[in-house]
Amino acid sequence: MCACLSEIQQNIQQESFLSCNALPQDITCLAADRMLIFASYNNILHAFARNKEVVHTYEGHKARIHLLQPFGDHVISVDVDNVLIVWDIQSEEEYLQVDFDKATFAVSAVLHPSTYLNKILLGSEQGSLQLWNIRSNKLLYSFPGWHLAVTTLEQAPAVDVVAVGLVSGHIIVHNIKFDETLMKFQQDWGPITAISFRTDGHPVMAAGSPIGHIALWDLEEKKLMCQMQDAHSTAIAGMSFVPGEPLLITNGADNAIRVWIFDGPGGTGRVLRSRMGHSAPPTKIRYHGQNGEQILSAGQDGTLQSFSTVHEKFNKSLGRGSINKKKSKKKGLKLDTMALPPITVFASEVAHQSDWDSIVACHQGYITCTTWNYQKTSMGAHKLRPEEFSKHKPIDIYATAVDITSCGNFAVIGLSTGRVDVYNMQSGIHRGRYGKERAHEGAIRGVAVDGLNQLIITAGSEGLIKFWKFKTKDLVYTTELSSSPNGILLHRDSGILGIAFDDFSISVLDIETRKIVRTFAGHHGRINDMTFSPDGRWLITSSMDCTIKTWDLPSGCLIDCFLVDSAAVSLAMSPTGDFLASTHVDDLGIYLWSNRSLYSLVSLRPLPADYEPSMVTRPSTCPVQDVDVAGGEETCDEMVEYVSPEQLGEQLVTLSSLPESRWKNLLSLDVIKTKNKPREPPKVPKSAPFFIPTVPGLIPRYIAPEEENDTQSKVVNLGVLAQKSDFYIYLEEALSTNEYTAPLNLLKSLGPSNIEIELRGLAPEGGGSMEVMLSFLRMIGMMLSKKYNFELAQAYLALFLKLHLKILSSEPNLLEEVSRLSTQLEETWIYLQTLFNQSLCVLTYMKSALL
């Protein structure tokens, strides 16, 4: 948000690195050598150094680049217009450009054969192969091929041998030196998408397919060794064996990268490590737990996943919903007819999550709600649906809303028919329903349970909010709304219910008084989601108008608004208040926004009614400069630290900002000094000389130490006392100028003991005078008349009266000033007492009256 949130850049894990320079468009082609990583988008090629920064840019193609091949000091790129360009890496200049005729030779694969100096092998959609010398720009040999399009080329561990993948599913192991086919294999899964060879001593070749299966071929026996079905849910985009290791790295269009290890019998591999996200855009996200480290996310791909905001190694996939998990495993991912529709709404609680299922979810157009176990990272044991629908599934009835109690024992589910049921999370048993037949006349748009399991709040499409007793299931209260609600969200700690309406407005309802306390309008599209800040002060909403707005509930004002390029589908605020998570239309990622008010000065002033939000780029993993999204002079004022004046108003009694230790114990200094006085004066140890002197003679004897004269003169040096202190001088000057700011500031900077010394020195016997004592009393009178530093005036005056009461009673001028101060004090205290009594009266009434 422009005032509260800013973009965050995360350091991913220790095993991976991120580039500092993000490319402006999606990367379509990727290749690497020992020094650089080459990435292209559209018709532009970039080279990254140290996996972080762009060091070279190559521009010259007229069409999109679809093939890359590093080649020593050069890099080769081929675009879809069949133009091959050889680039000099350091100078970024074209070394060679070759145009091929699409009708006779459309380049579809490129390979640099091992030990073939300055030569590359090109495959075509027509099925033929060509061997070119790049240095001399000559075609060395043309292979007739197999009259089928070449999809991939891969160098075998043996010199002169390459593997050719064809669109028909055939794999040809060919010797390019003698133009001789050594082996031929066929897969029934469609075109070959990727090929890789093991180099750890096992003659195995792996081949990928468009449906996510991997075939492992034994090159010695020339037969299929094993299959790894459903390695990815989509086509295998690339694969590579780690040199000298039994590890295979694969990636696919399902937004997953996996490392397989081949250490078991039969030669098949198992997943060693994986990093994956949703293969389809997420539909709902919520934080799980109170530490703000895990985000649960449901996607259109039907999976439920947990993403860590700390480290990617803590990510979990809870899998895909299924009617029958055993049958789904037998049929496989592609032929699974038991898969459940995507999750639309879910609720989770950490209480008892180690004992039983802690997540309950609704599926799109499906009446059955599923439970999920976070600890086991799998789908749970129960499927929650009404008993009358246990044998047949209705078509037009489905679950629309769900919530789980804070204790984790019960799940509340609302249906499209207006029915609301309660289920036990441990056993999955139906525990009752609300209302005789149904709770609402229209479809349930939201359910919520308070933090103490006392009330259940339900919202119906007919425009009613109903409050029910959780245990007895009796209707307590009904609130009629101005429009049909779109969804509700309850902040359990504060008892505040957020309601989003179909007319794009938002209301806030207090569940204690059961009244609408705030109403907000400003969105121009359907409200997709809402989230509260942990303290309940902010309500953050997202809408199809591509805005994310922050509403301040105490003031009832919009304090923040910004635009994104794609509408936010779901929002979730961290329980610790540090991050806001968002998902967006047609986007696979979950974006984190940091709460800028936690680490910088932010002015949360209300935004004007005609405020035009600015477009904010979504957070990325590359560092970007801070964008001034609020714009104008307003943001300049936001970063200026506010300095509170010494006194807000002349009619207000204002206290000083000094700690109590500077004035509270001024009358008890003699008692404190008596208690802290040491019983004996500290004795200084006598230092012995390095060489102890002796008496001259035949018998060595030490000289007796001389007695030190510790007696000190008791004659007081009057010259020291005759000097006037700064405080004394300021008071003398104030007699003529009537300005007491300087002596007051000096007195405020002193400690209790120094203050007592200064006040003692005002009396004539201490070197002072009656005029200076009168000036001090006038300073106190000035403090009382201006009503600031009120407690200091009381403390200084009390100490002054204690020290000089006898002198004050014998001097008429001082006695008259003291009488004036007494009247002034009495008036001030009467005024304060009246205000205190009024406040106490109102507070007592508010606590005891039934509102």
HUFENLIN-V652284 format. One line per field, one symbol per residue. ss: DSSP state (2 for helix, 1 for strand, 0 for the rest). psi: psi as a letter, one per 20 degrees, with the letter a starting at -180 (. if undefined). Layout:
ss->???
psi->???
//
This chain:
ss->00001110000000000000000000001111000111111001111110001111111000001111111001111110001111110000011111100000001111100000001111110000111110000111111000000111111000001111110001111110000111111100000111111000000111111000011111000011111100000001111110000011111100011111100022200111111100000111111100000111111000111111000222011111010022222220000000100011111100000000001111100000111110000111111100222000000000111111000001111110000111110000011110000000000111111000001111110001111110000011111100001111111000011111100001111100001111110000001111110000011111100011111100001111111000011111100000111111000000111112220000000000000000100000000000000002222222000000000000000000000222000222222222220000000000000000011000001100000000000000022220000222222222222000222222220002222222220002220002222222222222222200022222222222222222222202222222222222222222222222222222222222000
psi->qhhhqrqqpqpbrhirqqqhopqirppiqprqaihqppqqpdjppqppqkjgqphqpopiqirppipqoqmcjrppqprijkppppqpggikqphqpppqphhhnopiqqqoqpjnpkqqppqriiiqqpoqohgilqohqpphbjkqpphqppprhqqjpqpppriijqppoqoigjlppgrprpqjjaqphqqqqqkkipmppqprrijjqppppohgilrpgrqnqkhqiaqohqqppppjqlpppqqrjjlqpqpppnjrqiirqqpgqqpqaqiqqqhpqqqpriikippppprijjqpqpppigqiijqqoiaqqqgohghhhghrhhjoiipqrqpgqrqqqipkiigaqjppqqqokphpqqqqohgilrqaiqooqqhikhhqoqgjprphqqqqqhijhqpppqriijqpqpqphgijqpjrrprggqhqhaqpiqqqprijkhqppqpqiikqpqpqpggikqpgqppprhrpqhrqppohhikppppprijjrpqppoigilqphqpqqhqkrpogrqqqqhijhqopqqrijkqoqppoggikqoiqpqqqippphqqppqhijhqpqqqrpkpirppppqohihjrppolqqqrhkpoqqppqqqriqpqqppnihqaighhhhipppoprhphqhipoprrjqqhiiihkhikhhgghghipqgqqppppppqqgopqrpprhopqqppqqpqoipqpjppoihghipprhggghhghhhhhkojgghghghhiqrgghghgghhihqhijjbrhhhhhhghhgghghhhikqlghhgggghghghhhkhgghiiohghhghhhhhggggggghggghggghgghggggghhhqo.
//
